[in-house]
Amino acid sequence: MFKEIYKKKKILITGNSGFKGSWLSIWLIKLGANIVGISKDIPTKPSIFEELKLENQIKYYKEDIRDLKKMNDIISNEKPDFIFHLAAQALVLKSYADPIETISSNVMGTANILESMKKLNNKCTAIIITSDKSYDNIEQASGYKEDDVLGGKDIYSGSKGAAELIIKSFYHSFIKSKNNNLRIAVARAGNVIGGGDWANDRVVVDCIKAWSEGKITEIRSPHATRPWQHVLEPLSGYLHLASELSLNYDLNGQAFNFGPNTKENPTVEQLIVDLSKYWNVEDKFRAYRITNNPIFHEAKLLKLNCDKAFSFLKWKANLDYEDTVKFTSEWYFDFYKKNKKILEKTLNQITEYENKAKAKSLKWTE
Ligand SMILES: NC(=O)c1ccc[n+]([C@@H]2O[C@H](COP(=O)([O-])OP(=O)(O)OC[C@H]3O[C@@H](n4cnc5c(N)ncnc54)[C@H](O)[C@@H]3O)[C@@H](O)[C@H]2O)c1
């Protein structure tokens, strides 16, 4: 698995207490890595970070990535072998409420991580996580490719596009040289679902919270499509990219999309109906109600082209849409309705994910 590259390695994860950061931490621990985390808070209640009791299993710095001195101190002391930079203000609606926090965390925070990394003398490979929303979304039906125009209409998307410009200039100014110990790549993934997300204003989370209390949920853009994928999909991409990048200079400075199979781009409404089946909400009119609440700009169509990840990395999505829905709904159902041990459930889902990938002989399982 990932050429066993993570065994006994020190991995720094920023945003370790968030949804993706927690899944990435637990997977890397399973792979034998030592985790150092930096994040400013535990962003939700409940939280997957707390449910998995990750604080006892890692070295955790509760710090803000906007504090350059702190980042310099932590990164130069820890000397990580790999960095996965996920820390960000990750919510579109919150970016309207607090644009400056979003821009400072997502742009300056990223610059601080790169600035601190550039002072390292040891070999270090970093994956900088941005978003599918980094692209200037012109609602095109064919998926965005890595060299399409960047920059978004809302503040969150704009901040991720701006971060990309900074990453590119850091790469060309300080990292590109072949004699350098440092390597970076950018990973862009789309809307991620899966157990343990409790962030506000995410449609799946809103539904699950409502159904767990026997309530109905409201949805805004039933016909919008998103590249829904289970959280383990982009994580397998990030882990595979970092492992390949550490061995192959040609991947240095490259950006990659990680998305679901292109044939699967269901609407919000379809996803909600499919998720609700696991909650015994037989009548769709009891599962959700469509509202016409005025909303800030929200893209209707968003699609990624992942051909580059396949041709350079032989990476492709592992789960089909039905499995994505099943993994997601079952995790939450166990949490809310069965009082099952969620650490065990999470590890079992990772094993099941790995086994499905092995059965398909996906490259990262080597
Ligand atoms: N969840 C998705 O659907 C999705 C889609 C595309 C891209 N992404 C990106 O993936 C990454 C992780 O997303 P997530 O869904 O896990 O987010 P999340 O909101 O669950 O977690 C965010 C994490 O970042 C930390 N953080 C935020 N601001 C910080 C700061 N200034 N200093 C230190 N820590 C800070 C939080 O404490 C938390 O650990 C983000 O970069 C996000 O933009 C997420």
The ligand as an SDF file (V2000), in Angstrom:
LIG
                    3D

 44 48  0  0  0  0  0  0  0  0999 V2000
  -14.9690   19.0530    2.4480 N   0  0  0  0  0  0  0  0  0  0  0  0
  -15.0220   19.2930    1.1440 C   0  0  0  0  0  0  0  0  0  0  0  0
  -16.0220   18.9770    0.4770 O   0  0  0  0  0  0  0  0  0  0  0  0
  -13.8590   19.9380    0.4320 C   0  0  0  0  0  0  0  0  0  0  0  0
  -13.8980   20.0520   -0.9710 C   0  0  0  0  0  0  0  0  0  0  0  0
  -12.8040   20.6080   -1.6350 C   0  0  0  0  0  0  0  0  0  0  0  0
  -11.7080   21.0550   -0.9070 C   0  0  0  0  0  0  0  0  0  0  0  0
  -11.6970   20.9530    0.4560 N   0  0  0  0  0  0  0  0  0  0  0  0
  -10.5080   21.4350    1.1770 C   0  0  0  0  0  0  0  0  0  0  0  0
   -9.9890   20.3830    1.9780 O   0  0  0  0  0  0  0  0  0  0  0  0
   -9.4400   20.9160    3.1800 C   0  0  0  0  0  0  0  0  0  0  0  0
  -10.0800   20.2670    4.3970 C   0  0  0  0  0  0  0  0  0  0  0  0
  -11.4890   20.4680    4.3400 O   0  0  0  0  0  0  0  0  0  0  0  0
  -12.4480   19.9360    5.5030 P   0  0  0  0  0  0  0  0  0  0  0  0
  -13.7630   19.6820    4.8780 O   0  0  0  0  0  0  0  0  0  0  0  0
  -11.7780   18.8470    6.2490 O   0  0  0  0  0  0  0  0  0  0  0  0
  -12.5680   21.2470    6.4150 O   0  0  0  0  0  0  0  0  0  0  0  0
  -12.9700   21.3780    7.9480 P   0  0  0  0  0  0  0  0  0  0  0  0
  -13.7020   22.6850    8.0590 O   0  0  0  0  0  0  0  0  0  0  0  0
  -13.6360   20.1520    8.4490 O   0  0  0  0  0  0  0  0  0  0  0  0
  -11.5710   21.5180    8.6880 O   0  0  0  0  0  0  0  0  0  0  0  0
  -10.7880   22.6680    8.5740 C   0  0  0  0  0  0  0  0  0  0  0  0
   -9.5580   22.4820    9.4170 C   0  0  0  0  0  0  0  0  0  0  0  0
   -8.7060   23.6310    9.2430 O   0  0  0  0  0  0  0  0  0  0  0  0
   -8.4040   24.1830   10.5170 C   0  0  0  0  0  0  0  0  0  0  0  0
   -8.2120   25.6250   10.3480 N   0  0  0  0  0  0  0  0  0  0  0  0
   -9.0350   26.5310    9.7410 C   0  0  0  0  0  0  0  0  0  0  0  0
   -8.4590   27.7470    9.7790 N   0  0  0  0  0  0  0  0  0  0  0  0
   -7.2570   27.5980   10.4020 C   0  0  0  0  0  0  0  0  0  0  0  0
   -6.2090   28.4850   10.7450 C   0  0  0  0  0  0  0  0  0  0  0  0
   -6.2600   29.7850   10.4470 N   0  0  0  0  0  0  0  0  0  0  0  0
   -5.1400   27.9800   11.4060 N   0  0  0  0  0  0  0  0  0  0  0  0
   -5.0580   26.6770   11.7240 C   0  0  0  0  0  0  0  0  0  0  0  0
   -6.0240   25.8080   11.4330 N   0  0  0  0  0  0  0  0  0  0  0  0
   -7.1190   26.2620   10.7630 C   0  0  0  0  0  0  0  0  0  0  0  0
   -9.5780   23.8040   11.4100 C   0  0  0  0  0  0  0  0  0  0  0  0
   -9.2050   23.8700   12.7790 O   0  0  0  0  0  0  0  0  0  0  0  0
   -9.8310   22.3950   10.9170 C   0  0  0  0  0  0  0  0  0  0  0  0
   -8.8850   21.5170   11.4940 O   0  0  0  0  0  0  0  0  0  0  0  0
   -9.6320   22.4260    3.1060 C   0  0  0  0  0  0  0  0  0  0  0  0
   -8.4770   23.0130    2.5880 O   0  0  0  0  0  0  0  0  0  0  0  0
  -10.7930   22.5670    2.1330 C   0  0  0  0  0  0  0  0  0  0  0  0
  -10.7940   23.8370    1.5160 O   0  0  0  0  0  0  0  0  0  0  0  0
  -12.7530   20.3930    1.1360 C   0  0  0  0  0  0  0  0  0  0  0  0
  1  2  1  0
  2  3  2  0
  2  4  1  0
  4  5  1  0
  4 44  2  0
  5  6  2  0
  6  7  1  0
  7  8  2  0
  8  9  1  0
  8 44  1  0
  9 10  1  0
  9 42  1  0
 10 11  1  0
 11 12  1  0
 11 40  1  0
 12 13  1  0
 13 14  1  0
 14 15  2  0
 14 16  1  0
 14 17  1  0
 17 18  1  0
 18 19  2  0
 18 20  1  0
 18 21  1  0
 21 22  1  0
 22 23  1  0
 23 24  1  0
 23 38  1  0
 24 25  1  0
 25 26  1  0
 25 36  1  0
 26 27  1  0
 26 35  1  0
 27 28  2  0
 28 29  1  0
 29 30  1  0
 29 35  2  0
 30 31  1  0
 30 32  2  0
 32 33  1  0
 33 34  2  0
 34 35  1  0
 36 37  1  0
 36 38  1  0
 38 39  1  0
 40 41  1  0
 40 42  1  0
 42 43  1  0
M  CHG  2   8   1  16  -1
M  END
$$$$
